[in-house]
Amino acid sequence: MKIADLPDYTKPSSKIMKKGAPSLDTDELLSIIFGIGTLGESALEVSRRLLKKYDLNKFEELGFNELVSEVKGKRKKAITYDYVKSMQIFALVELSKRYNRLKNDGYRRSISCAKDVFKVEVLDSIAVGLDV
């Protein structure tokens, strides 16, 4: 079913505007990232199919060509949209990794021993160009 055929209150775009991103399921969030579907499938259908076969955390384990093949589904040949959808997933995975690194490493540094304090000192000194 095309997203355009859904009642407005159930469309991912309407839900995110009215209730915020946390109110959406993972397939709905992914469909918003896709924007549009591929030939014969809506963005929501592509999202559901991919997430049914691979959990969100399994996308990074796929190679690009393998992901293109999964996105194209039953069609014999991949089209431009299939490559674009695959790039969008790869970009999403990479952004998620970078966000997690910032959140976990960039904002707080855990210090559990004296060696950790030394590492912080050395890294901070290097960052400002001082010799340690």
C-alpha positions as CSV (number, residue, x, y, z in Angstrom):
1,M,0.0,0.0,0.0
2,K,1.3,3.4,-0.9
3,I,1.9,5.8,1.9
4,A,-0.3,8.3,0.1
5,D,-3.2,5.9,0.4
6,L,-2.9,5.8,4.2
7,P,-5.1,8.0,6.4
8,D,-3.3,11.2,7.2
9,Y,-3.1,10.4,11.0
10,T,-1.2,7.1,10.3
11,K,1.3,8.5,7.8
12,P,4.9,8.6,9.3
13,S,5.3,12.2,8.2
14,S,2.1,13.3,10.0
15,K,2.9,11.3,13.1
16,I,6.4,12.8,13.4
17,M,5.1,16.3,13.1
18,K,2.2,15.9,15.5
19,K,3.7,13.5,18.1
20,G,7.5,13.6,17.6
21,A,10.0,11.0,16.5
22,P,9.7,8.8,19.6
23,S,6.1,8.0,18.6
24,L,7.2,6.3,15.4
25,D,8.2,2.6,15.0
26,T,11.6,1.8,13.5
27,D,10.1,1.0,10.1
28,E,8.4,4.4,10.0
29,L,11.6,6.2,10.9
30,L,13.5,4.4,8.2
31,S,10.7,5.2,5.7
32,I,11.1,8.9,6.5
33,I,14.8,8.7,5.9
34,F,14.1,7.0,2.5
35,G,11.5,9.6,1.6
36,I,10.2,7.6,-1.4
37,G,10.1,3.9,-2.1
38,T,11.3,2.0,-5.2
39,L,9.4,0.6,-8.1
40,G,6.4,-1.2,-6.8
41,E,7.0,-0.6,-3.1
42,S,6.5,2.3,-0.8
43,A,9.2,3.6,1.4
44,L,7.3,2.0,4.3
45,E,7.1,-1.4,2.6
46,V,10.8,-1.4,1.8
47,S,11.6,-0.5,5.4
48,R,9.4,-3.2,6.8
49,R,10.8,-5.8,4.4
50,L,14.4,-4.9,5.3
51,L,13.8,-4.7,9.0
52,K,12.0,-8.0,9.0
53,K,15.0,-9.7,7.5
54,Y,17.7,-7.7,9.2
55,D,17.4,-5.9,12.5
56,L,18.6,-2.4,12.4
57,N,21.9,-3.4,14.0
58,K,22.6,-5.9,11.2
59,F,22.7,-3.3,8.4
60,E,26.3,-2.5,9.1
61,E,27.3,-6.1,8.6
62,L,26.1,-6.1,5.0
63,G,28.3,-5.1,2.1
64,F,27.1,-2.4,-0.2
65,N,26.3,-4.7,-3.2
66,E,24.5,-7.1,-0.8
67,L,22.4,-4.3,0.6
68,V,21.6,-3.1,-3.0
69,S,20.4,-6.6,-3.8
70,E,18.2,-6.7,-0.7
71,V,16.7,-3.3,-1.4
72,K,15.8,-4.2,-5.0
73,G,13.9,-7.2,-3.7
74,K,12.4,-9.5,-6.4
75,R,13.2,-7.3,-9.4
76,K,15.9,-8.7,-11.6
77,K,18.0,-5.6,-12.0
78,A,18.8,-2.8,-9.5
79,I,17.8,0.7,-10.5
80,T,19.2,4.1,-9.3
81,Y,16.7,4.2,-6.4
82,D,18.1,0.9,-5.0
83,Y,21.6,2.4,-4.9
84,V,20.3,5.6,-3.3
85,K,18.3,3.7,-0.6
86,S,21.4,1.6,0.1
87,M,23.6,4.8,0.5
88,Q,21.0,6.2,2.8
89,I,21.2,3.2,5.0
90,F,25.0,3.3,5.0
91,A,24.9,7.0,5.8
92,L,22.4,6.4,8.7
93,V,24.6,3.6,10.1
94,E,27.7,5.8,9.9
95,L,26.0,8.8,11.5
96,S,24.7,6.5,14.3
97,K,28.3,5.3,14.9
98,R,29.6,8.8,15.0
99,Y,26.9,10.0,17.3
100,N,27.5,7.1,19.7
101,R,31.3,7.8,19.7
102,L,30.6,11.4,20.5
103,K,28.1,10.6,23.2
104,N,30.2,7.9,24.8
105,D,33.7,9.2,24.3
106,G,33.4,12.9,23.5
107,Y,31.1,14.1,26.3
108,R,32.3,12.1,29.2
109,R,35.5,10.3,29.9
110,S,35.3,7.7,32.5
111,I,38.2,7.7,34.9
112,S,38.7,4.5,36.8
113,C,42.4,4.6,37.6
114,A,45.4,6.9,37.6
115,K,46.4,5.7,34.1
116,D,43.1,7.1,32.8
117,V,43.9,10.5,34.3
118,F,47.3,10.4,32.5
119,K,45.6,9.6,29.2
120,V,43.3,12.6,29.6
121,E,46.2,14.9,30.4
122,V,48.2,13.7,27.4
123,L,45.3,13.9,25.0
124,D,44.3,17.4,26.3
125,S,47.9,18.6,26.0
126,I,48.2,17.3,22.5
127,A,44.9,19.0,21.6
128,V,46.2,22.4,22.6
129,G,49.7,21.8,21.2
130,L,51.7,21.5,24.5
131,D,54.6,19.2,25.0
132,V,54.2,16.7,27.8
